[in-house]
Amino acid sequence: MSKEQMIHEAAMELMREAGVAVHNDKAIEILEANGIRVEDQRAYFTEEQVMEWVKKAPEEFTLYARNPKYDMIIGGEHVNPAPVYGCAFIDEWDGTRRTGTLEDYMKCLKMVYASENYDIDGGIMIQPAEVNPEQSAAAMFYATVTHSDKAIMLATGYRTEMEKVMEAAAEIFGGKDALIEKPRMIALINTVSPLELDERMLDNLMVLAEHGQPVILCPAAMLGATGSITMAGTLAMGLAESLAGIVLAEMIRPGTPAVLGVQSTAADMQGLTFACAAPEGAKMQGYGRSLGKFYGLPCRGGGSQTDATAINAQAGYESMLTFFSAYSHGVNLIMEAGGVMNSVNSTSFEKMVVDFEIIRQVKKALAPLEVNEETLNVEEIKEVVEEGGSFLTMDSTLDNYDILYNPYIGSRNAKLDHPEYFKESIDAEIERLLDEYDDNKPELDPEVQAKVRSILAETGLAAEIFDKIESL
């Protein structure tokens, strides 16, 4: 029996005998209507029921962007980085911390848009403190669709707010049926460990599934705290949580794209904190990829994560570990890959640029080696040997010198008396990205934008927030 089969069977036992708490009356109605036994808000699933519904989700799907060059396939052998998500604070280079603002959010949007690493933009890249939490998902959506034409990561919100976001998206993309036919947005639905699904997340899941938009079901348990101390046990428990949500999504609209997530990791037992960059987390997300294949589902993991509170050696080695792990395992959607600090508590613009470099390096290092007559270059090698020349002056070098990796930050020739070179290179890269954005900023049809603004205003989002987003 494979390890994946053993984890599956443990998850099925948990779903059958322990059940999954479902804190949402509407979700319970749907489950019961489809034959799931529910007692005291706990749903109990048989293996046959789980597999019947999970098999209705596609093995891969396309998330369509307003600009078709950013259409992205999620699933199969495709690997897609996605930027920072879920942070409330901004960490400055000097170690100070402050709450995030709309201006910070817009800066994140623009930097991600200008980076060639991503086909997706948006989500909770930084929680803007000046926006009421009950309208913040609508504000972030409006910012994303007015300042980016990449595929859309959604922030999750409240039910009525998300319904208005769907209505606004239908206005942009040709109506609800067109939105279902060509999904444009994806959102993260976190589970609650151990073995619970909460009301607000389920509201989001049900609205998204009704409109055919992809959902990511993802546990984030801590080994020995909110999950078993053993990785296998926590994987089985998180799998049970995720599959329960996926089953519900398929009951609402069979064929709804669903992504199996793994973001569980170790707990730091000295402070009972979320050790997001621990080796255990890197190992478990690799099994997330294997389990995705087992169920025929795309998978989600994390990358470029760190528990460090400053950009230092710890931030560097942890970010490289987590992104390299996710990319080399073939995780289909690598969230939090760009800007995360302090165990996903804060965002750093300088760290975003460092992570952009890590992503470029890992992609280059893991790209398949091309071996053919041209790349073997035997004739030029013989010519250099026979004539005593130099490769520097050969045609292949002069024609192809730009195929060698060129870093955007740091230096290979730094002077010992100039210790600030690293920060200066980061600042220069931030400025380059923002200039690149200004030179290529996307546009949304003004008439459509006005309709979108009108729809989202029904959430209660203040006019000054719309005005500020438009002015930044």
C-alpha positions as CSV (number, residue, x, y, z in Angstrom):
1,M,0.0,0.0,0.0
2,S,1.4,3.4,-1.0
3,K,1.8,6.2,1.6
4,E,-0.8,8.2,-0.3
5,Q,-3.3,5.3,0.0
6,M,-2.6,5.0,3.7
7,I,-3.1,8.7,4.3
8,H,-6.3,8.5,2.2
9,E,-7.7,5.6,4.3
10,A,-6.9,7.5,7.5
11,A,-8.7,10.6,6.2
12,M,-11.7,8.4,5.2
13,E,-11.9,6.9,8.7
14,L,-11.8,10.4,10.2
15,M,-14.6,11.6,7.8
16,R,-16.7,8.5,8.5
17,E,-16.2,8.2,12.3
18,A,-15.1,11.6,13.7
19,G,-16.9,13.7,11.1
20,V,-16.3,17.3,10.1
21,A,-18.0,20.2,12.0
22,V,-20.0,22.4,9.5
23,H,-20.9,25.8,11.0
24,N,-23.3,26.9,8.3
25,D,-27.0,26.1,8.1
26,K,-27.2,26.5,4.3
27,A,-24.2,24.1,3.8
28,I,-25.8,21.6,6.1
29,E,-29.0,21.7,4.1
30,I,-27.0,21.0,0.9
31,L,-25.1,18.1,2.4
32,E,-28.2,16.5,3.9
33,A,-30.1,16.9,0.6
34,N,-27.3,14.9,-1.1
35,G,-27.4,12.0,1.4
36,I,-24.7,13.1,3.9
37,R,-25.5,12.2,7.5
38,V,-25.4,15.3,9.8
39,E,-25.7,15.2,13.6
40,D,-25.3,18.2,15.8
41,Q,-23.7,20.2,12.9
42,R,-21.2,17.4,12.3
43,A,-21.2,15.8,8.8
44,Y,-20.2,12.2,8.4
45,F,-19.0,11.0,5.0
46,T,-18.5,7.6,3.5
47,E,-15.6,6.9,1.2
48,E,-18.1,6.2,-1.7
49,Q,-19.8,9.6,-1.2
50,V,-16.4,11.5,-1.1
51,M,-15.0,9.9,-4.2
52,E,-18.3,10.3,-6.1
53,W,-18.2,14.0,-5.7
54,V,-14.5,14.7,-5.8
55,K,-14.2,13.0,-9.2
56,K,-16.5,15.6,-10.6
57,A,-13.8,18.3,-10.2
58,P,-11.4,18.8,-13.1
59,E,-7.8,17.5,-13.0
60,E,-6.7,20.9,-14.5
61,F,-8.4,24.1,-15.5
62,T,-7.7,27.4,-17.1
63,L,-8.0,30.6,-15.0
64,Y,-8.7,33.3,-17.6
65,A,-7.2,36.8,-17.4
66,R,-8.7,39.9,-18.9
67,N,-5.4,40.0,-20.9
68,P,-5.2,36.6,-22.6
69,K,-1.4,36.5,-22.4
70,Y,-1.8,36.0,-18.6
71,D,-4.3,33.0,-18.9
72,M,-2.9,30.3,-16.6
73,I,-3.4,26.6,-16.4
74,I,-3.7,25.2,-12.9
75,G,-3.1,21.5,-12.6
76,G,-1.1,18.8,-14.4
77,E,2.6,19.7,-14.7
78,H,2.0,23.5,-14.6
79,V,3.5,25.5,-11.7
80,N,2.3,29.0,-11.0
81,P,3.7,31.4,-8.4
82,A,1.3,33.7,-6.7
83,P,2.3,36.7,-4.5
84,V,2.1,37.5,-0.8
85,Y,-1.3,36.8,0.9
86,G,-2.9,37.3,4.2
87,C,-0.7,39.9,5.9
88,A,-1.9,42.8,8.2
89,F,1.3,44.8,8.6
90,I,4.1,46.3,6.6
91,D,7.7,45.6,7.8
92,E,10.1,48.4,6.8
93,W,13.8,47.8,6.1
94,D,14.9,49.4,9.4
95,G,12.8,46.9,11.4
96,T,9.9,49.1,12.2
97,R,6.3,47.8,11.7
98,R,3.2,49.6,10.8
99,T,-0.4,48.8,9.7
100,G,-1.0,48.5,6.0
101,T,-2.8,51.1,3.9
102,L,-4.5,51.3,0.5
103,E,-1.4,53.0,-0.9
104,D,0.6,49.9,0.2
105,Y,-1.9,47.6,-1.4
106,M,-1.7,49.5,-4.7
107,K,2.1,49.4,-4.6
108,C,2.0,45.6,-4.2
109,L,-0.4,45.3,-7.1
110,K,1.8,47.4,-9.4
111,M,5.0,45.6,-8.5
112,V,3.4,42.2,-9.0
113,Y,1.9,43.3,-12.3
114,A,5.3,44.5,-13.5
115,S,7.1,41.3,-12.5
116,E,7.4,38.6,-15.1
117,N,7.1,35.9,-12.4
118,Y,3.3,36.1,-12.1
119,D,0.2,35.6,-14.2
120,I,-2.0,36.4,-11.2
121,D,-2.5,39.5,-9.1
122,G,-4.6,40.6,-6.1
123,G,-5.8,38.9,-3.0
124,I,-5.0,40.0,0.5
125,M,-1.5,41.2,-0.3
126,I,-1.8,43.6,2.6
127,Q,-4.9,44.4,4.6
128,P,-5.7,48.1,4.2
129,A,-6.4,49.4,7.6
130,E,-8.5,52.4,6.5
131,V,-11.1,50.2,4.9
132,N,-13.9,48.7,7.0
133,P,-13.3,44.9,7.2
134,E,-16.8,44.3,6.0
135,Q,-16.0,46.0,2.6
136,S,-12.3,45.3,2.3
137,A,-12.7,42.3,-0.1
138,A,-14.8,44.6,-2.4
139,A,-12.1,47.3,-2.2
140,M,-9.3,44.9,-3.0
141,F,-11.3,43.5,-5.9
142,Y,-11.9,47.0,-7.3
143,A,-8.3,47.9,-7.0
144,T,-7.2,44.7,-8.8
145,V,-9.6,45.0,-11.7
146,T,-8.9,48.7,-12.2
147,H,-5.1,48.4,-12.0
148,S,-4.3,44.9,-13.4
149,D,-5.5,42.7,-16.2
150,K,-3.8,39.5,-14.9
151,A,-5.9,36.6,-13.6
152,I,-7.5,37.5,-10.3
153,M,-6.8,36.3,-6.8
154,L,-9.8,37.2,-4.6
155,A,-9.8,38.2,-1.0
156,T,-12.6,36.4,0.9
157,G,-15.3,38.5,2.5
158,Y,-18.8,38.3,3.8
159,R,-21.6,36.6,1.8
160,T,-23.4,39.8,0.6
161,E,-20.1,41.4,-0.2
162,M,-18.9,38.4,-2.3
163,E,-22.3,38.2,-4.1
164,K,-21.7,41.8,-5.2
165,V,-18.1,41.0,-6.3
166,M,-19.5,38.2,-8.4
167,E,-22.1,40.6,-9.9
168,A,-19.4,43.1,-10.7
169,A,-17.2,40.5,-12.2
170,A,-20.1,39.3,-14.4
171,E,-20.4,43.0,-15.6
172,I,-16.8,42.9,-16.7
173,F,-16.6,39.5,-18.2
174,G,-19.9,39.2,-20.1
175,G,-22.4,37.9,-17.6
176,K,-22.8,35.0,-15.1
177,D,-22.9,32.3,-17.8
178,A,-19.7,33.6,-19.4
179,L,-18.1,33.7,-16.0
180,I,-18.9,30.1,-15.4
181,E,-17.7,29.1,-18.8
182,K,-14.4,30.9,-18.4
183,P,-13.5,31.3,-14.7
184,R,-11.6,34.5,-13.9
185,M,-11.1,34.4,-10.1
186,I,-9.8,32.0,-7.5
187,A,-10.1,32.3,-3.7
188,L,-8.6,30.6,-0.7
189,I,-11.0,28.8,1.6
190,N,-9.2,28.0,4.9
191,T,-10.4,25.2,7.0
192,V,-10.3,25.2,10.8
193,S,-8.2,22.4,12.4
194,P,-9.1,20.0,13.8
195,L,-11.9,19.0,11.5
196,E,-14.0,22.1,11.2
197,L,-15.3,24.4,8.4
198,D,-16.5,27.8,9.6
199,E,-19.5,29.8,8.6
200,R,-17.9,32.7,6.7
201,M,-15.5,30.5,4.7
202,L,-18.4,28.3,3.7
203,D,-20.4,31.3,2.6
204,N,-17.5,32.3,0.3
205,L,-17.2,28.7,-1.0
206,M,-20.9,28.5,-1.8
207,V,-21.0,31.9,-3.6
208,L,-17.9,31.0,-5.6
209,A,-19.2,27.5,-6.5
210,E,-22.5,28.9,-7.6
211,H,-20.7,31.2,-10.1
212,G,-18.3,28.4,-11.2
213,Q,-15.2,30.1,-9.8
214,P,-12.3,27.9,-8.5
215,V,-11.9,27.3,-4.8
216,I,-8.7,26.4,-2.9
217,L,-9.5,24.2,0.2
218,C,-6.5,24.5,2.5
219,P,-5.7,23.5,6.1
220,A,-3.0,25.3,8.0
221,A,-2.6,23.2,11.1
222,M,0.4,23.3,13.4
223,L,2.1,20.0,14.3
224,G,1.5,19.3,18.0
225,A,-0.9,22.3,18.5
226,T,-3.9,22.4,16.1
227,G,-2.8,19.1,14.5
228,S,-1.2,15.8,15.4
229,I,2.5,16.0,16.3
230,T,3.1,13.5,13.4
231,M,3.2,14.8,9.8
232,A,1.2,11.8,8.5
233,G,-1.6,12.4,11.0
234,T,-1.8,16.1,10.3
235,L,-1.9,15.4,6.6
236,A,-4.8,12.9,7.0
237,M,-6.7,15.3,9.2
238,G,-6.2,18.3,6.8
239,L,-7.1,16.1,3.9
240,A,-10.4,15.2,5.6
241,E,-11.1,19.0,6.1
242,S,-10.3,19.9,2.5
243,L,-12.2,17.0,0.9
244,A,-15.3,17.9,2.9
245,G,-15.2,21.4,1.4
246,I,-14.6,20.1,-2.1
247,V,-17.5,17.7,-1.8
248,L,-19.8,20.7,-0.9
249,A,-18.5,22.7,-3.9
250,E,-19.2,19.9,-6.3
251,M,-22.7,19.5,-4.8
252,I,-23.5,23.1,-5.6
253,R,-22.1,23.0,-9.1
254,P,-20.7,19.8,-10.4
255,G,-17.4,20.5,-12.2
256,T,-16.5,23.5,-10.1
257,P,-12.7,23.8,-10.3
258,A,-11.2,22.9,-6.9
259,V,-7.6,22.9,-5.6
260,L,-6.3,20.7,-2.8
261,G,-4.2,22.8,-0.5
262,V,-1.6,21.9,2.1
263,Q,-0.2,24.7,4.2
264,S,0.2,22.9,7.5
265,T,3.6,23.1,9.2
266,A,5.4,22.8,12.5
267,A,4.6,24.7,15.6
268,D,7.4,26.5,17.4
269,M,7.0,24.9,20.8
270,Q,8.9,27.7,22.5
271,G,6.2,30.2,21.7
272,L,3.4,28.1,20.1
273,T,3.7,30.1,16.9
274,F,3.2,29.1,13.3
275,A,6.6,28.1,12.0
276,C,5.7,28.6,8.3
277,A,9.2,28.1,7.0
278,A,9.9,24.9,8.9
279,P,11.3,21.9,7.0
280,E,8.2,19.9,8.0
281,G,6.0,22.3,6.1
282,A,8.2,22.0,3.0
283,K,7.9,18.2,3.3
284,M,4.2,18.1,3.8
285,Q,3.4,20.3,0.8
286,G,5.4,17.8,-1.3
287,Y,2.9,15.2,-0.2
288,G,0.1,17.7,-1.1
289,R,1.3,17.3,-4.7
290,S,1.2,13.5,-4.4
291,L,-2.2,13.5,-2.9
292,G,-3.4,15.9,-5.6
293,K,-2.4,13.3,-8.2
294,F,-4.0,10.6,-6.1
295,Y,-7.4,12.4,-6.3
296,G,-6.9,13.9,-9.8
297,L,-6.9,17.4,-8.3
298,P,-4.6,20.4,-8.7
299,C,-2.7,21.3,-5.5
300,R,-1.7,24.4,-3.7
301,G,1.4,25.0,-1.4
302,G,3.4,27.9,-0.1
303,G,6.7,29.4,-1.2
304,S,9.2,32.2,-0.3
305,Q,8.0,32.1,3.3
306,T,10.0,33.1,6.3
307,D,9.6,33.4,10.1
308,A,12.2,36.1,10.2
309,T,11.3,39.6,11.2
310,A,14.0,41.3,9.1
311,I,15.7,40.7,5.8
312,N,18.7,38.7,6.9
313,A,20.3,35.3,6.3
314,Q,17.4,33.5,8.0
315,A,14.9,35.2,5.6
316,G,17.1,34.2,2.7
317,Y,17.6,30.5,3.5
318,E,14.0,29.9,4.6
319,S,12.5,31.7,1.5
320,M,14.8,29.7,-0.8
321,L,13.9,26.4,1.0
322,T,10.1,26.9,0.8
323,F,10.0,28.1,-2.8
324,F,12.5,25.6,-4.1
325,S,10.6,22.8,-2.3
326,A,7.2,23.9,-3.8
327,Y,8.6,24.4,-7.3
328,S,10.7,21.2,-7.4
329,H,7.7,19.1,-6.2
330,G,5.6,20.6,-9.0
331,V,3.0,22.3,-6.7
332,N,0.5,23.8,-9.2
333,L,-0.2,27.1,-7.3
334,I,2.5,28.4,-5.0
335,M,0.9,31.1,-2.8
336,E,2.7,33.6,-0.6
337,A,5.6,33.5,-3.1
338,G,6.8,37.1,-2.9
339,G,6.9,39.4,0.1
340,V,5.9,37.4,3.2
341,M,7.7,38.1,6.5
342,N,7.3,37.1,10.1
343,S,5.2,33.9,9.7
344,V,2.7,35.5,7.3
345,N,2.0,38.4,9.6
346,S,3.6,41.1,7.5
347,T,4.6,42.2,4.0
348,S,7.8,43.8,3.0
349,F,8.4,45.6,-0.3
350,E,12.1,44.9,-0.1
351,K,11.4,41.2,0.6
352,M,9.1,41.1,-2.4
353,V,12.0,42.0,-4.6
354,V,14.3,39.5,-3.0
355,D,11.7,36.8,-3.5
356,F,11.2,37.8,-7.2
357,E,15.0,37.1,-7.5
358,I,14.6,33.7,-5.7
359,I,11.7,32.7,-8.1
360,R,13.8,33.7,-11.2
361,Q,16.8,31.7,-9.8
362,V,14.8,28.6,-9.0
363,K,13.1,28.6,-12.4
364,K,16.5,28.9,-14.1
365,A,18.1,26.2,-12.0
366,L,15.3,23.7,-12.6
367,A,14.7,24.4,-16.3
368,P,15.4,21.3,-18.4
369,L,18.9,21.1,-19.9
370,E,18.7,21.5,-23.7
371,V,20.9,19.0,-25.4
372,N,21.2,19.0,-29.2
373,E,23.8,19.5,-31.9
374,E,23.7,23.2,-31.5
375,T,24.0,23.3,-27.7
376,L,26.8,20.7,-27.7
377,N,28.8,23.1,-29.9
378,V,31.5,20.6,-30.7
379,E,32.9,22.4,-33.7
380,E,33.6,25.6,-31.9
381,I,35.2,23.8,-29.0
382,K,37.5,22.0,-31.4
383,E,38.2,25.3,-33.2
384,V,39.2,27.0,-29.9
385,V,41.5,24.0,-29.0
386,E,43.1,23.8,-32.4
387,E,43.6,27.5,-33.0
388,G,44.3,28.6,-29.4
389,G,41.6,31.1,-29.4
390,S,39.1,32.2,-26.7
391,F,35.4,31.4,-26.2
392,L,34.9,35.1,-25.5
393,T,35.4,36.0,-29.1
394,M,33.5,33.0,-30.6
395,D,30.3,33.6,-32.6
396,S,28.2,31.4,-30.2
397,T,29.3,33.6,-27.2
398,L,28.7,36.9,-29.0
399,D,25.3,35.8,-30.3
400,N,24.1,34.2,-27.1
401,Y,25.8,35.9,-24.1
402,D,22.3,37.0,-22.8
403,I,21.2,33.4,-22.2
404,L,23.3,33.4,-19.0
405,Y,21.4,34.4,-15.8
406,N,21.7,38.0,-14.9
407,P,20.5,39.0,-11.4
408,Y,18.3,42.0,-10.9
409,I,19.6,42.7,-7.3
410,G,22.8,42.1,-5.4
411,S,26.2,42.2,-7.1
412,R,28.8,39.8,-8.2
413,N,31.4,42.5,-8.0
414,A,30.5,44.3,-4.8
415,K,33.3,46.4,-3.2
416,L,34.2,45.7,0.4
417,D,34.0,49.3,1.3
418,H,30.4,49.7,0.0
419,P,28.2,47.6,2.3
420,E,25.0,49.3,1.2
421,Y,25.1,47.9,-2.3
422,F,22.4,45.3,-1.6
423,K,19.8,47.7,-0.3
424,E,20.6,50.2,-3.1
425,S,20.1,47.5,-5.7
426,I,16.7,46.6,-4.1
427,D,15.6,50.2,-4.1
428,A,16.6,50.5,-7.8
429,E,14.6,47.4,-8.7
430,I,11.5,48.7,-6.9
431,E,11.8,51.9,-8.8
432,R,12.3,50.0,-12.1
433,L,9.2,47.9,-11.5
434,L,7.0,50.9,-10.7
435,D,8.3,52.7,-13.8
436,E,7.6,49.6,-15.8
437,Y,4.0,49.6,-14.5
438,D,3.5,53.2,-15.3
439,D,4.8,52.6,-18.9
440,N,2.4,49.6,-19.4
441,K,-0.5,50.2,-17.0
442,P,-3.7,48.3,-18.1
443,E,-7.0,50.1,-18.6
444,L,-10.6,49.1,-17.9
445,D,-13.3,50.5,-20.1
446,P,-14.6,53.6,-18.3
447,E,-18.2,52.7,-18.8
448,V,-17.7,49.2,-17.4
449,Q,-15.6,50.6,-14.5
450,A,-18.5,53.0,-13.6
451,K,-20.9,50.0,-13.5
452,V,-18.6,48.0,-11.4
453,R,-18.1,50.9,-9.0
454,S,-21.9,51.3,-8.7
455,I,-22.4,47.6,-8.0
456,L,-19.7,47.4,-5.3
457,A,-21.0,50.6,-3.7
458,E,-24.0,48.6,-2.7
459,T,-21.7,46.8,-0.2
460,G,-21.4,50.1,1.7
461,L,-17.9,50.8,0.5
462,A,-17.4,54.6,0.9
463,A,-17.0,56.9,-2.1
464,E,-13.7,58.2,-0.8
465,I,-12.3,54.7,-0.9
466,F,-13.2,54.3,-4.5
467,D,-11.8,57.8,-5.2
468,K,-8.5,56.9,-3.5
469,I,-8.1,53.7,-5.4
470,E,-8.7,55.4,-8.7
471,S,-6.2,58.2,-7.8
472,L,-3.3,56.0,-6.7
